[in-house]
Amino acid sequence: MTPGEDVTLALNYFDTTKRVIHCAFLNLAAIHLKLIDVFDACFKDGLSSDGGWRLLKTTAWAIGGELAVEFGPGDHGFPPPGQSA
């Protein structure tokens, strides 16, 4: 390879099916919700002491759990419906 040379990298191993993309978004959402718990603990439960935040978090986990029904339990970070995160 030399300076100015055009290079193309083809990454053909990505699966772009709707199911895989949905599962990736569920994983991303679960990771973010867990990270917010870490920040909450660092700030002495400042978020969890707020009722509005608790409602939003509970709603987010519930919606994620409903969306995750089409996947196996190990495919994402959401618990099965009826179980808490």
Buried (B, 14 or more C-beta within 10 A) or exposed (E): EEEEEEEEEEEEEEEEEEEEEBBEEBBEBBEEBEEBBEEBEEEEEEBBEEEEBEEEBEEBBBEBBEBBEEBEEEBBBBBEEEEEB
